[in-house]
Amino acid sequence: MKLEHHKQKVASFPKFLLRLGRYAIFAGALIFFSVFMGTIGYYFFARLSWLDSFHMSCMILTGMGPVAEMKSGGAKIFSSFFALFSGVAFLSITAVFFAPIVHRLLHILQVEKDNDEIDK
């Protein structure tokens, strides 16, 4: 979905909510994919149960830290790379979710600025 140009009017509130919903669904899909990959990795590399793998994946992805000790070399390598991925993913997912909100705010401020310049 294209965003409006800075010279165009601000999108209506229902259109904005639809856009926000689409971005939220995409951010949710990224979260689901990240947790899924982490759960699979911890299950196979660290030999954790499915529930513990899911818990570990969620805790690492949100930046809370590990909850289980990694005993094998493969588990430690996976956990390290998943932690690096999680740091980037967390920031990226946050940016995707807030993009339409920030765009709308900046667009409103730009439109108000343009209107003020026209009035002078």
Secondary structure, DSSP 8 states (H G I E B T S, - for coil): -----TTS----HHHHHHHHHHHHHHHHHHHHHHHHHHHHHHHHHS---HHHHHHHHHHHHTT---SS---SHHHHHHHHHHHHHHHHHHHHHHHHHHHHHHHHHHHHHHHHHHHHHHH-
